[in-house]
Amino acid sequence: MRIKEGFKLRPLGKEHVVTCENVSLVNFNKVISLNSSATYLWESVQGKEFTADTLKDLLLEKYEVDPETAARDAAALAQQLLDAGVAE
């Protein structure tokens, strides 16, 4: 999968939100807010092809987390990005 062109990560307080430069791509019923670990993953894969396994490996490299938790969290984020239409 890949983050679609036109989506940008912007700081908002202690979190980051995903914004879009093309209004036709936006579903205004959804706001995508990312915590610090999801922000790290976004920044690590933006402009690249990635899978849930890529995200899992990045979590394992940066955080002290067990592989099962990393896999579950990575799969959840990947699915959320797909469901929101931010990744394809």
Phi and psi in radians as a Rosetta constraint file:
Dihedral C 1 N 2 CA 2 C 2 CIRCULARHARMONIC -2.675 0.35
Dihedral N 2 CA 2 C 2 N 3 CIRCULARHARMONIC 2.513 0.35
Dihedral C 2 N 3 CA 3 C 3 CIRCULARHARMONIC -1.236 0.35
Dihedral N 3 CA 3 C 3 N 4 CIRCULARHARMONIC 2.286 0.35
Dihedral C 3 N 4 CA 4 C 4 CIRCULARHARMONIC -1.154 0.35
Dihedral N 4 CA 4 C 4 N 5 CIRCULARHARMONIC 2.590 0.35
Dihedral C 4 N 5 CA 5 C 5 CIRCULARHARMONIC -1.066 0.35
Dihedral N 5 CA 5 C 5 N 6 CIRCULARHARMONIC 2.543 0.35
Dihedral C 5 N 6 CA 6 C 6 CIRCULARHARMONIC 1.682 0.35
Dihedral N 6 CA 6 C 6 N 7 CIRCULARHARMONIC -0.206 0.35
Dihedral C 6 N 7 CA 7 C 7 CIRCULARHARMONIC -1.662 0.35
Dihedral N 7 CA 7 C 7 N 8 CIRCULARHARMONIC 2.305 0.35
Dihedral C 7 N 8 CA 8 C 8 CIRCULARHARMONIC -2.206 0.35
Dihedral N 8 CA 8 C 8 N 9 CIRCULARHARMONIC 2.620 0.35
Dihedral C 8 N 9 CA 9 C 9 CIRCULARHARMONIC -1.719 0.35
Dihedral N 9 CA 9 C 9 N 10 CIRCULARHARMONIC 2.223 0.35
Dihedral C 9 N 10 CA 10 C 10 CIRCULARHARMONIC -2.233 0.35
Dihedral N 10 CA 10 C 10 N 11 CIRCULARHARMONIC 2.449 0.35
Dihedral C 10 N 11 CA 11 C 11 CIRCULARHARMONIC -1.237 0.35
Dihedral N 11 CA 11 C 11 N 12 CIRCULARHARMONIC 2.492 0.35
Dihedral C 11 N 12 CA 12 C 12 CIRCULARHARMONIC -2.580 0.35
Dihedral N 12 CA 12 C 12 N 13 CIRCULARHARMONIC 1.711 0.35
Dihedral C 12 N 13 CA 13 C 13 CIRCULARHARMONIC 1.138 0.35
Dihedral N 13 CA 13 C 13 N 14 CIRCULARHARMONIC -2.272 0.35
Dihedral C 13 N 14 CA 14 C 14 CIRCULARHARMONIC -1.533 0.35
Dihedral N 14 CA 14 C 14 N 15 CIRCULARHARMONIC -0.073 0.35
Dihedral C 14 N 15 CA 15 C 15 CIRCULARHARMONIC -2.050 0.35
Dihedral N 15 CA 15 C 15 N 16 CIRCULARHARMONIC -3.099 0.35
Dihedral C 15 N 16 CA 16 C 16 CIRCULARHARMONIC -2.207 0.35
Dihedral N 16 CA 16 C 16 N 17 CIRCULARHARMONIC 2.603 0.35
Dihedral C 16 N 17 CA 17 C 17 CIRCULARHARMONIC -2.124 0.35
Dihedral N 17 CA 17 C 17 N 18 CIRCULARHARMONIC 2.658 0.35
Dihedral C 17 N 18 CA 18 C 18 CIRCULARHARMONIC -1.616 0.35
Dihedral N 18 CA 18 C 18 N 19 CIRCULARHARMONIC 2.211 0.35
Dihedral C 18 N 19 CA 19 C 19 CIRCULARHARMONIC -2.044 0.35
Dihedral N 19 CA 19 C 19 N 20 CIRCULARHARMONIC 2.908 0.35
Dihedral C 19 N 20 CA 20 C 20 CIRCULARHARMONIC -2.280 0.35
Dihedral N 20 CA 20 C 20 N 21 CIRCULARHARMONIC 2.395 0.35
Dihedral C 20 N 21 CA 21 C 21 CIRCULARHARMONIC -1.466 0.35
Dihedral N 21 CA 21 C 21 N 22 CIRCULARHARMONIC -0.250 0.35
Dihedral C 21 N 22 CA 22 C 22 CIRCULARHARMONIC -2.035 0.35
Dihedral N 22 CA 22 C 22 N 23 CIRCULARHARMONIC 1.881 0.35
Dihedral C 22 N 23 CA 23 C 23 CIRCULARHARMONIC -0.997 0.35
Dihedral N 23 CA 23 C 23 N 24 CIRCULARHARMONIC -0.541 0.35
Dihedral C 23 N 24 CA 24 C 24 CIRCULARHARMONIC -1.183 0.35
Dihedral N 24 CA 24 C 24 N 25 CIRCULARHARMONIC -0.304 0.35
Dihedral C 24 N 25 CA 25 C 25 CIRCULARHARMONIC -1.531 0.35
Dihedral N 25 CA 25 C 25 N 26 CIRCULARHARMONIC -0.182 0.35
Dihedral C 25 N 26 CA 26 C 26 CIRCULARHARMONIC -1.617 0.35
Dihedral N 26 CA 26 C 26 N 27 CIRCULARHARMONIC 2.337 0.35
Dihedral C 26 N 27 CA 27 C 27 CIRCULARHARMONIC -1.765 0.35
Dihedral N 27 CA 27 C 27 N 28 CIRCULARHARMONIC 1.836 0.35
Dihedral C 27 N 28 CA 28 C 28 CIRCULARHARMONIC -1.240 0.35
Dihedral N 28 CA 28 C 28 N 29 CIRCULARHARMONIC -0.031 0.35
Dihedral C 28 N 29 CA 29 C 29 CIRCULARHARMONIC -1.444 0.35
Dihedral N 29 CA 29 C 29 N 30 CIRCULARHARMONIC -0.138 0.35
Dihedral C 29 N 30 CA 30 C 30 CIRCULARHARMONIC -2.186 0.35
Dihedral N 30 CA 30 C 30 N 31 CIRCULARHARMONIC 2.379 0.35
Dihedral C 30 N 31 CA 31 C 31 CIRCULARHARMONIC -2.043 0.35
Dihedral N 31 CA 31 C 31 N 32 CIRCULARHARMONIC 2.260 0.35
Dihedral C 31 N 32 CA 32 C 32 CIRCULARHARMONIC -1.816 0.35
Dihedral N 32 CA 32 C 32 N 33 CIRCULARHARMONIC 1.965 0.35
Dihedral C 32 N 33 CA 33 C 33 CIRCULARHARMONIC -1.978 0.35
Dihedral N 33 CA 33 C 33 N 34 CIRCULARHARMONIC 2.331 0.35
Dihedral C 33 N 34 CA 34 C 34 CIRCULARHARMONIC -2.053 0.35
Dihedral N 34 CA 34 C 34 N 35 CIRCULARHARMONIC 2.350 0.35
Dihedral C 34 N 35 CA 35 C 35 CIRCULARHARMONIC -1.373 0.35
Dihedral N 35 CA 35 C 35 N 36 CIRCULARHARMONIC -3.083 0.35
Dihedral C 35 N 36 CA 36 C 36 CIRCULARHARMONIC -1.123 0.35
Dihedral N 36 CA 36 C 36 N 37 CIRCULARHARMONIC -0.660 0.35
Dihedral C 36 N 37 CA 37 C 37 CIRCULARHARMONIC -1.267 0.35
Dihedral N 37 CA 37 C 37 N 38 CIRCULARHARMONIC -0.666 0.35
Dihedral C 37 N 38 CA 38 C 38 CIRCULARHARMONIC -1.187 0.35
Dihedral N 38 CA 38 C 38 N 39 CIRCULARHARMONIC -0.620 0.35
Dihedral C 38 N 39 CA 39 C 39 CIRCULARHARMONIC -1.096 0.35
Dihedral N 39 CA 39 C 39 N 40 CIRCULARHARMONIC -0.768 0.35
Dihedral C 39 N 40 CA 40 C 40 CIRCULARHARMONIC -1.006 0.35
Dihedral N 40 CA 40 C 40 N 41 CIRCULARHARMONIC -0.786 0.35
Dihedral C 40 N 41 CA 41 C 41 CIRCULARHARMONIC -1.134 0.35
Dihedral N 41 CA 41 C 41 N 42 CIRCULARHARMONIC -0.789 0.35
Dihedral C 41 N 42 CA 42 C 42 CIRCULARHARMONIC -0.981 0.35
Dihedral N 42 CA 42 C 42 N 43 CIRCULARHARMONIC -0.890 0.35
Dihedral C 42 N 43 CA 43 C 43 CIRCULARHARMONIC -1.102 0.35
Dihedral N 43 CA 43 C 43 N 44 CIRCULARHARMONIC -0.551 0.35
Dihedral C 43 N 44 CA 44 C 44 CIRCULARHARMONIC -1.280 0.35
Dihedral N 44 CA 44 C 44 N 45 CIRCULARHARMONIC -0.510 0.35
Dihedral C 44 N 45 CA 45 C 45 CIRCULARHARMONIC -1.944 0.35
Dihedral N 45 CA 45 C 45 N 46 CIRCULARHARMONIC -0.103 0.35
Dihedral C 45 N 46 CA 46 C 46 CIRCULARHARMONIC -1.026 0.35
Dihedral N 46 CA 46 C 46 N 47 CIRCULARHARMONIC 2.264 0.35
Dihedral C 46 N 47 CA 47 C 47 CIRCULARHARMONIC 1.463 0.35
Dihedral N 47 CA 47 C 47 N 48 CIRCULARHARMONIC 0.107 0.35
Dihedral C 47 N 48 CA 48 C 48 CIRCULARHARMONIC -2.252 0.35
Dihedral N 48 CA 48 C 48 N 49 CIRCULARHARMONIC 2.755 0.35
Dihedral C 48 N 49 CA 49 C 49 CIRCULARHARMONIC -1.324 0.35
Dihedral N 49 CA 49 C 49 N 50 CIRCULARHARMONIC 2.481 0.35
Dihedral C 49 N 50 CA 50 C 50 CIRCULARHARMONIC -2.667 0.35
Dihedral N 50 CA 50 C 50 N 51 CIRCULARHARMONIC 2.867 0.35
Dihedral C 50 N 51 CA 51 C 51 CIRCULARHARMONIC -2.246 0.35
Dihedral N 51 CA 51 C 51 N 52 CIRCULARHARMONIC 3.045 0.35
Dihedral C 51 N 52 CA 52 C 52 CIRCULARHARMONIC -1.066 0.35
Dihedral N 52 CA 52 C 52 N 53 CIRCULARHARMONIC -0.584 0.35
Dihedral C 52 N 53 CA 53 C 53 CIRCULARHARMONIC -1.148 0.35
Dihedral N 53 CA 53 C 53 N 54 CIRCULARHARMONIC -0.629 0.35
Dihedral C 53 N 54 CA 54 C 54 CIRCULARHARMONIC -1.047 0.35
Dihedral N 54 CA 54 C 54 N 55 CIRCULARHARMONIC -0.816 0.35
Dihedral C 54 N 55 CA 55 C 55 CIRCULARHARMONIC -1.089 0.35
Dihedral N 55 CA 55 C 55 N 56 CIRCULARHARMONIC -0.730 0.35
Dihedral C 55 N 56 CA 56 C 56 CIRCULARHARMONIC -1.042 0.35
Dihedral N 56 CA 56 C 56 N 57 CIRCULARHARMONIC -0.819 0.35
Dihedral C 56 N 57 CA 57 C 57 CIRCULARHARMONIC -1.078 0.35
Dihedral N 57 CA 57 C 57 N 58 CIRCULARHARMONIC -0.682 0.35
Dihedral C 57 N 58 CA 58 C 58 CIRCULARHARMONIC -1.124 0.35
Dihedral N 58 CA 58 C 58 N 59 CIRCULARHARMONIC -0.712 0.35
Dihedral C 58 N 59 CA 59 C 59 CIRCULARHARMONIC -1.093 0.35
Dihedral N 59 CA 59 C 59 N 60 CIRCULARHARMONIC -0.743 0.35
Dihedral C 59 N 60 CA 60 C 60 CIRCULARHARMONIC -1.156 0.35
Dihedral N 60 CA 60 C 60 N 61 CIRCULARHARMONIC -0.572 0.35
Dihedral C 60 N 61 CA 61 C 61 CIRCULARHARMONIC -1.224 0.35
Dihedral N 61 CA 61 C 61 N 62 CIRCULARHARMONIC -0.641 0.35
Dihedral C 61 N 62 CA 62 C 62 CIRCULARHARMONIC -1.669 0.35
Dihedral N 62 CA 62 C 62 N 63 CIRCULARHARMONIC -0.592 0.35
Dihedral C 62 N 63 CA 63 C 63 CIRCULARHARMONIC -2.049 0.35
Dihedral N 63 CA 63 C 63 N 64 CIRCULARHARMONIC 2.677 0.35
Dihedral C 63 N 64 CA 64 C 64 CIRCULARHARMONIC -1.519 0.35
Dihedral N 64 CA 64 C 64 N 65 CIRCULARHARMONIC 1.579 0.35
Dihedral C 64 N 65 CA 65 C 65 CIRCULARHARMONIC -2.455 0.35
Dihedral N 65 CA 65 C 65 N 66 CIRCULARHARMONIC 2.592 0.35
Dihedral C 65 N 66 CA 66 C 66 CIRCULARHARMONIC -1.322 0.35
Dihedral N 66 CA 66 C 66 N 67 CIRCULARHARMONIC 2.690 0.35
Dihedral C 66 N 67 CA 67 C 67 CIRCULARHARMONIC -1.013 0.35
Dihedral N 67 CA 67 C 67 N 68 CIRCULARHARMONIC -0.603 0.35
Dihedral C 67 N 68 CA 68 C 68 CIRCULARHARMONIC -1.175 0.35
Dihedral N 68 CA 68 C 68 N 69 CIRCULARHARMONIC -0.756 0.35
Dihedral C 68 N 69 CA 69 C 69 CIRCULARHARMONIC -1.142 0.35
Dihedral N 69 CA 69 C 69 N 70 CIRCULARHARMONIC -0.764 0.35
Dihedral C 69 N 70 CA 70 C 70 CIRCULARHARMONIC -1.054 0.35
Dihedral N 70 CA 70 C 70 N 71 CIRCULARHARMONIC -0.753 0.35
Dihedral C 70 N 71 CA 71 C 71 CIRCULARHARMONIC -1.129 0.35
Dihedral N 71 CA 71 C 71 N 72 CIRCULARHARMONIC -0.755 0.35
Dihedral C 71 N 72 CA 72 C 72 CIRCULARHARMONIC -1.128 0.35
Dihedral N 72 CA 72 C 72 N 73 CIRCULARHARMONIC -0.798 0.35
Dihedral C 72 N 73 CA 73 C 73 CIRCULARHARMONIC -1.175 0.35
Dihedral N 73 CA 73 C 73 N 74 CIRCULARHARMONIC -0.687 0.35
Dihedral C 73 N 74 CA 74 C 74 CIRCULARHARMONIC -1.131 0.35
Dihedral N 74 CA 74 C 74 N 75 CIRCULARHARMONIC -0.767 0.35
Dihedral C 74 N 75 CA 75 C 75 CIRCULARHARMONIC -1.115 0.35
Dihedral N 75 CA 75 C 75 N 76 CIRCULARHARMONIC -0.686 0.35
Dihedral C 75 N 76 CA 76 C 76 CIRCULARHARMONIC -1.134 0.35
Dihedral N 76 CA 76 C 76 N 77 CIRCULARHARMONIC -0.773 0.35
Dihedral C 76 N 77 CA 77 C 77 CIRCULARHARMONIC -1.132 0.35
Dihedral N 77 CA 77 C 77 N 78 CIRCULARHARMONIC -0.768 0.35
Dihedral C 77 N 78 CA 78 C 78 CIRCULARHARMONIC -1.018 0.35
Dihedral N 78 CA 78 C 78 N 79 CIRCULARHARMONIC -0.763 0.35
Dihedral C 78 N 79 CA 79 C 79 CIRCULARHARMONIC -1.172 0.35
Dihedral N 79 CA 79 C 79 N 80 CIRCULARHARMONIC -0.678 0.35
Dihedral C 79 N 80 CA 80 C 80 CIRCULARHARMONIC -1.119 0.35
Dihedral N 80 CA 80 C 80 N 81 CIRCULARHARMONIC -0.702 0.35
Dihedral C 80 N 81 CA 81 C 81 CIRCULARHARMONIC -1.122 0.35
Dihedral N 81 CA 81 C 81 N 82 CIRCULARHARMONIC -0.715 0.35
Dihedral C 81 N 82 CA 82 C 82 CIRCULARHARMONIC -1.151 0.35
Dihedral N 82 CA 82 C 82 N 83 CIRCULARHARMONIC -0.828 0.35
Dihedral C 82 N 83 CA 83 C 83 CIRCULARHARMONIC -1.071 0.35
Dihedral N 83 CA 83 C 83 N 84 CIRCULARHARMONIC -0.616 0.35
Dihedral C 83 N 84 CA 84 C 84 CIRCULARHARMONIC -1.397 0.35
Dihedral N 84 CA 84 C 84 N 85 CIRCULARHARMONIC -0.150 0.35
Dihedral C 84 N 85 CA 85 C 85 CIRCULARHARMONIC 1.396 0.35
Dihedral N 85 CA 85 C 85 N 86 CIRCULARHARMONIC 0.263 0.35
Dihedral C 85 N 86 CA 86 C 86 CIRCULARHARMONIC -1.514 0.35
Dihedral N 86 CA 86 C 86 N 87 CIRCULARHARMONIC -0.480 0.35
Dihedral C 86 N 87 CA 87 C 87 CIRCULARHARMONIC -2.144 0.35
Dihedral N 87 CA 87 C 87 N 88 CIRCULARHARMONIC 2.744 0.35
